[in-house]
Structure formats: C-alpha cells, structure tokens
C-alpha cells in the first residue's frame, strides 16, 4: 500500500499504451456518480485481498495524447473530461496519470462507447457492468425532462377521483388571487392547473397529463398506466415488531393527493408538542419546526419520485427518525441537496399541483429547510443517499447522542458525543472538564468512539482535538448556512 488509494477510483496498469477497457470505465463513471481513473497503478487480487503497486506509465505524454485523440474521435458519446481534469503525478519516483470523470448531465445519458448504444456501462460497486433491462430504461427515462407532462391517450376526466378534485379546488380557492376562478368549468379548471393539456407532440388533442392522473386519478386507472404505483407509510415507532399503522395506496385506493393528506395527518400526530431552551434560555417550539422538516421530506419524496420505476415509495416512521425512500435518482448531487435553491424537477406537474395550494417550496429550498431545522433544534443532522434506482432521506427527531442504539455506545461515550455536538472540536482536557469524567474514563471513551468511526481526531500532539465525524454534504450545508446563522445571532443580540 502506498498512500494513494481513492474512493470511486479505477486503477489500470497501462504501462506503455492506453488500454481499450478505459472507455468502459469512462462510460460507467459518467452514467453513475463520477470517479477517478488512475493509470500506472497495478491492482492485484489474491485470496480476497486486494493489493496495489505503483508500476508507472513509461511515456505519459504519449498515453495522454492517445486519450485526447480517442475523445476527439467520439469514442464516447459524451465526455465530461476537460483539460484540467487530467494530471501527471510523480509517485514513488514513477509517473502516473490521474483522470477525473464527472457524472454526465442527465440529458446526455446514457453515455455509451464505440458509437453503439448497447455499449452503455454503469458502475456497480467497484465494477463496470453493461447497463441492461431496467438499468438502461432508467438512464433513458432520466434523460427526458418533464415525464409527467406527457399526455396520455384514452384517459379522460372520468378516470379522476371526484372527491379529490372537489377537496383540491376548495384548497386552491383559499388563496385570494384564485377566487376569480371559483365558477370556472371543471374542464377549464383542470386545464389551468395542468391536469389536462393539448398533446403537442402528436395530434394536438386534449388529454390527461401523466402528472394529473397520478395526482388525482382513481387508483385502478393509475395502475393501468403505472403498474408499479404504490405509496406506503408505516408507523414503526411503537413496540409492534411489524408496524402499528399502515397507510397504503393499494389497500386504501389512494392517489398522490389523498395519500399526502392521510400520510401528513398521521405524521403530524406523531410529532409531540414539545419545547426546548436555546443558548439564550428562550423556548424553541421543537414540534412546529420538526413538522416543517418532515412535511418537506414527504413532499420531496412525492414530487421527485420516478413513478415509472419498479419499486414503491415507502415512508417509515421509527422511534428516533423518519425515513423517506422513493424510486429515482436525485437530479441534483447529494452535496447540493441541503444547500442549493436550484430545483431540477422530475415531475413539474405534480410539483405545481402541490405548490398551487401552498404545499412545497417554490424555489427548491426543501433540503435547506430540513437541514436548518435540524441545526436549530441541535438534532442529529439529516442524511440523504441516492443511486441509479432510489433516493433515501433520513430526518432525525433526537439529538445526535440519542440517535444510537443503547448497545452501541455507553453512557460515558454518550456524554462525550453531547459535548462535542454542542461545542464543536475539543481537546482531551476540555472534554474531561465538560463531562466531569476522569482522564482514564475519558480516554477510554474517546478511543472507543474513534474505533466506532463516530468521532475523528484532528491535529497532532498538544494541538490534537476531537470532533463528530460529518458527511461531505453535511459539511457543505453547514458552510452554506453560516451567514444565516450569523444573521440570526445578530438579530438575537439586537432583541
């Protein structure tokens, strides 16, 4: 081992020439999450043990020229690689080539090689595999914007649930600027809100949009177009091994709108009316803020799901957190979810229908809201993960130290986690003073927390400090929120 092993990396020998299999990796990285290709390092596997050796590239400039020549001759259908993504490095007195590959824009996927659409690769674990079946279909679907604006043939108003439409219009008219549409005909109203549209891509006739059917449709009609349509909410916050309550679009004959109303009613009841004191000894309404975050989590799942996918949307309420799991890869990066106001929307009709009744963030700020609530309440920070098939968001309702199973950390470790969460980086001596633990007990607990990958050590010797391990997207969200936190602190001081 030589200190140059990267995550999301592929190592290739390429001693004298550029190997052909590099393009499979380029395709796979661009279709998945990006990565780094390192030429001049030999990877060997023996008895389930992987080893690496720096073998170097003999003529790095020749190999780099071969790479750019192939790119310019369209060996890949699309390339994210720019000049500053290719670097020649010296490792162990040998030269290697590092090529950074970014994920391709959704509109350019699938990225394939050798001008053959069937040569499309994706990354699964540390392996490049050909995209087939549902994987390939997913890449193709994601390349097309606004799938829910598609006008469906042979569907009409009689495929919609009348009670849903009546209740929605009542909500819609609560906004004073919508009052002028109170006596509008049903068809005209449905055209206004995007449920009915002209089929601009074909004969120009009126029909239901895919988003309109999903949002208001009778469940039997939805299933005909979206055979895998299923929305589930499980309450697993009690002692029941399976679940205490379930809301299911299948069992309860629900569309997106009726599921949202029933799911939100149950979720909001689960959040207790509680208050906590902030650093200025002022009361914070924890339930109000947490409800705001959970509501955004629910809306995010319903707005951004891939309803043509093979798996259901599953919302799970557990003892310490809420989990929102939906089919479809996020159309923004994980790192940006908690920080950006950019909204890349998979389902603009569904999103519009929520926003028109005051549900959902207008500027793509749901992720920011979720993160801000966790910070304000000093709760464990939210996490989000996404891949080609699914996106999973977890929103905690407890402080970080309370988010662990009781068997995973002991009371001394819990105390250290709490002081680090509240105070940031701290030295061993500061931890001892804040917790009241003896040096022996404190050092033992710190060592255990390091082994469990819960805290990290920074600095050396007397400058050593310890901090809670944080994910990349959480670090970026903290950095983005700093100006808001400073403004909030200033306002508190002024008041």
N, C-alpha and C positions, 0 to 999 in steps of 0.2 A: 504494500500500500504506500502511496506516495503523496498523499495530501491533496489530490486533485480529483476527487470524486464528487460529481454534481448530481442533484436530483433532476429528474426529467432529462436525462442525458443518454446518448448512444455513443459508444466508443468503437472505433474502427481502426484497423491496422494501417491500411493504405500507405505502405512503406514507399512505393515508387510511383504508383498511379492511383487515380480516383476510381474506386470500386463502383460497380453498377448498382449495388444494393443501397447506396446512399440515398438514391431517389425514392425508394420505398419509405425510408425514414423521414425524408422531407415531406412527402405526401401525408404520412401518418401524423407528424407533429402539426402540420398546418390544418389538418382536419380535426385535431383533438385540442390539446391545450398548449401547443408550442413546446420548445425544448432546445437542447444544445447538442450539436454533433461535434465530437472531438476526434480528429484524425491524428494518428500517430500513437495511439494507446491500444495495446492488445489486451483483450478481455478473455480470460480462460475460466472454464467451469469444470470442477472435478469433485465428485462426491458431494454435490450440493453446496460446494464452497466456491465463491467467485473471487478471482484474483486479477489484478491489473498490473501491466508492466508498460513503462514508457519505452516504446521502440522507435519513436520519432518518424518524421517524414523526410526522406533524403533530399528531395528538391521541392521545397514548399511552394515556390513561385510557379513552378510548372503545374503542380496539382491545383493551386488556386486558379490559374488560368483555365485549366480543364473544367473546373467548376463553373466559372462565369461563362465559358463558351457553351456549355450544356444549357445553362439557364437562358442565355440569349437565343438558343435554338429550340426553345419551348419544350424541353424535355419534361417540364412540369406545366400543367395548365395554368397555374398561377403561382407567383413567388412573392413571399413577404420579405425576402432577404435583400438588404441594402448594403452598400459598401462598408459602412461602419459596423455591420454585423459579422464580418469576417476578420479574425485576428490571428496573427502568427505569434506564438509564445515560445519562450525557452523554458523547458522543464528538464531538470537533471542533465543539463548540457546537450539536450536534444531539442529539435524544433517540432512543435505540434501546431495543428490548425484548429481553431475553435470557430464554429459557425452557429450563430444564434438564429433560431427559427421561431417566428411568432405565429400565433394562431391566425389563420386567414379570416377575413371578413365573412360573415355568413353568406352574403350574396355571391361570393366566389367559390363556395363549396358546392359539391365535393371537388377537392383538388386531386387530380389524377396524373399519371405519368405516361410517357411514350405515346401521347395522343390517343389513348384508349381509355374510355370511360370506365371500363371494367377493371382497370389498374388503379383503383382507389383504395388507399390504405388508411387505417386508423391505429391508434396506439391503445393497446390493452396491457396494462401493467408495464413491463419493460420490453414488450414485443410488438413488432409491426405486423398487423394482420390485414388481409384483404377485407374491405367492407362489403358485406353481403346481406341479403334479406332486409330485415328491419333496420339494421345499422345504416345501410345505404339509403333506404327510404327516408330515414330521419334526416340525414345530411341533405337530401334533395328538398324535403319539406322546409327545413330551416333556411334554405337559400331563397325561398319565396316569401316576400313580405306580405303581411296582412292576409293570412289564410282565412280568417273568419269573415272577410268581406266577400268571399265567394258567394255568388248567387246560386242557390240550389234549385235544380229542376224538379218539377212535380210537387213542390211544397207550397202551401198557402196558409192563410190566416187560421183555417180550421185545424192546423197542426199545432197551434199555440194554446197554452193553458189560459183560459179566460180570466180566472181568478187572479193569476199572476199579473195579467195586463191591467186589471182594474186597480189592484193594490199599487202597482208601479206608477200608474198615472196619478193616483192620489198623492204619492210622494213627490212626483215630478211637479205638480201644481202648487206645492207648498212654497216653491221659490216664486217670489213676486213677479219676476221677469217672464215666467212661464204662464201666468194667469190668462194671457190673451189667447192661449191655445185650448182653453177649457172646453169649448164647444166644437172643437175640431173633430172631423170624422175619424173613425178608427183607422182606416187605411192611410189617411193623410198623416195622422199622428205617428203611425208606425214607420212611415217614410221619413218623417222628421227625425226620429231618434235612431234611425239606421237599421231597423229590423227588416224593412222592405227596401229593395233597391232595384234599379234597372240592371239587367245583365249586360254591362258594357262590353264584355269580352266576346259575346255571342250575338244573340238576336235582339238584344235591347229590351226584351220583355221584363215585366216586373216579377220578382220572386223574393222569397225569404233569404236573408243572408245566413251564412253558417253561424255567425255570432248571435244573430237574433233567435235562431232555432235553439241553440244551446242555452241561451239565457231564459227564454220564455216557453220553450216547447213542451209539449206533452212528452213524458218520458219514453213512451212507445215510439213516438216519431223521431226523437233524438237517437235512440238506439239503432234505428234503421240506417241512419247516415253515419253515426259514430258508434259502432258496435262495442267498443271497449269503454264507453262513457260510464263512469262510476265515481261518485263522490261519497266519501265516508268520513265521519267524525266518531272517534272512540274516546270515551271518558275512562281512562285507566288510572285515575288519580286516587281511587279507593283501594280497598283490600281485596276486591274481586280479582282472581287470577287472570280472567279474560278481560272483561270490561264491565263497567256499571251501566253505561248508557251508550247506545249507538244511534246515530242519525245516518241513514243511507239513502242515496238516490234510487237504488234498486228496490229496497223494501218499502220506501215511503213515496215512490213515484214522484221524484223531485227533479226540477231543472236547476240551473245555476242560481237563479234568483231566489227560489223558495228554499234551496239548500243554504244559501248565505244567511237568510233571515232566521231559519231554525238553528243553524250552527252558531250564529252570533248570539242568539238568545241564551243558548246553553253555555257558551264560553264566558259570556259576561257574568252569568250567575256564579261561575266557579271562582271568579276573582273577588276576594273578600274586600270589604271596605276597611282599609287599614291606613294608618298614618305612621310616619317616622320623622325623627328630628334630623335636620341637616346640621352642618357645622356651626351655623348661627343660631341653633336651637329653635328654628322655625319648623312648623309642621309641613310635611310634604304628603299630599294625597297619593299614596302608592297605588291604590286601586284605579284611580282615574287615569294615571299615566300608563299603568300596565295594560289597562283596557285599550288605550290608544295604540299601543305597540302590537297587541295581539290582533286587534282589528285589522291593522295594516298587514300583518302576517297572513291572515285569512284572505284578504283581498289580493295580496301579491300572488298567492297560490292560484286563485281562480282566474286572475287576469292574464297570467303568463304561462299557464299550462298548455302543453301540446295535446289537444283533445283528439288528435288523430293517432296518438301513441297507443301503446299496448297495455299500459298499466293505469290504475286509478289514482285519483287524488286522495291522499289519506292525511287527515288531521288527527293528531293524537294528543290528548291532554294527560300529562303524567304528574306525579307528585310534585316535582321541582321545576318542570318546564313544559312548554308547548312545542310540538314538532309539526311542521308543515312540509309535506312531501308531495311533489307533483311531477308528472311526466314533462320532459322537455328541458333542454339545457338553457341556462340564462343567456340572454343576448348581450349582456354586459359582463365584464370579468368579475370574478369573486372579489378581487381587491377593490373594485369600484362600487360594489353594491351598497356599502354603508356610507359612502362619501359623495357620490355623484348626484346631480339633479338631472342628468341626461336620462331619458326614458326611451329604451329601444323596445318597442311593443310587439309582441307576437299576436295579440288579439285586440286590435283597436276598437272594434265594435263593442266587445264585452267591456273593455275599459271605459269607453264613452258612456255606456249604459249605467255603469256604477257612478261615474263622476257626475252625470246629469242629475242624480238625486242626492248629491252631497257625500257620496261614499268614494273613497280613494283619493290619493294625492294627485293634483293636477300636473305637477311638474316633476314627477318621478322621484319624490322625496320620501317614499315609504321606508326605504332602507335607512336613510338618515334619521327618520323619526324613531325607528326601532332602536337604533344604536344610542341615540340621545337619551331615550327613556332609561335604558339600562345604566348609562353613566349617571344620570341624575338621581337614580334610586340606589346607586352603588351595588347593583345586581351583577351577577356573572354576565359577561359580555356575550351578545348573541353570536352565533356562528352560522355560516352558510357554505354549502358544498354543492358542486354541480359537475355533471359529466354529460356524455352524449345522450343518455337516457333520462336522467332525473335531476331534480334540484331539491335540496333539503335545507330548510331553515329551522333553527332551534332558538327559541326565546325563553330565557330563564326567568323564574319568579322568586329567586332566592339569591343571597349573596354568594360570592364565589366559594367561600369556605363551606357553605352549606349545600353545595351542588354535588359533593362527593358522597358516595355510599359510605355508611358508617364504618364498614370494614376496611375501607381503602386508606383512610387517614385516622390517626388517633387524636386525642384532644390537644396535645402539645403542638402537633402539626397544624391542626385547625387554627389555633391561636396565632401561629406564625403567618399563615395564609391571610388571616384577617388583618393583621397589622401591615403586611406588605400591600394588600389591596387598598388600604386606606392611605398609606404613606408613600407608596412607590418604592424605589430602591433603598435598601438599608444595609448597614454593616452588621456584623455579628453582634457587636456591642450594643448597637441601637435596638436590635431585635430582642436581646436579653432585657434591656431596660423597659421596652414597651410591653413585653409579655410577662415579665417578672420571673421568667424561667432561669434556672441555674445555667452556668456555662455548659456543663455536661449534658443536661437535658436539651438545651437549645441546639448545641452542635449535633447531637444525635438526630433531632427532628429535622434540622436543615439538611443533613446528609441523606436522610430517608426521602425527603421531598425532592432532592436533586435526582436520586435514583428513580423516582417515580415520574420524572420529567414534568413536574408541576412548577418548580422554580428553577431559575438559571443563575449562574454566577458570572459576574462581570468584573473586570479589573484583576489586579494581582497584588499579593502581599497585603499591606495595610490599606490599600485602596480598594480591596475587594468588597463588592456589595452584592446583594441578592434581590431578585425581583421575580414577579409572577411571569411565567412564560406566556407570550402573547402571539397570536397568529398574525400573519402578514396583513390580512385585511383589517384586523382589529387595530394594529399599529397605525395603518394609514387613516382609519376612521378617527382615531384619537388625534392625529396630527391635523386632520381637516377640521375637527370640532374645536380646536384650541382657540381660535378667535372668538367663537360663540361663547365659550366658557369664560374667556376674559371679559367679554362684554357683560355677561351675566354677573360675574364677580363685581365689576364696576357698578352695575345697577344696584346690587345688594348693598354695597358700601354707601351709595348715594341715598338709599332708603333707610 
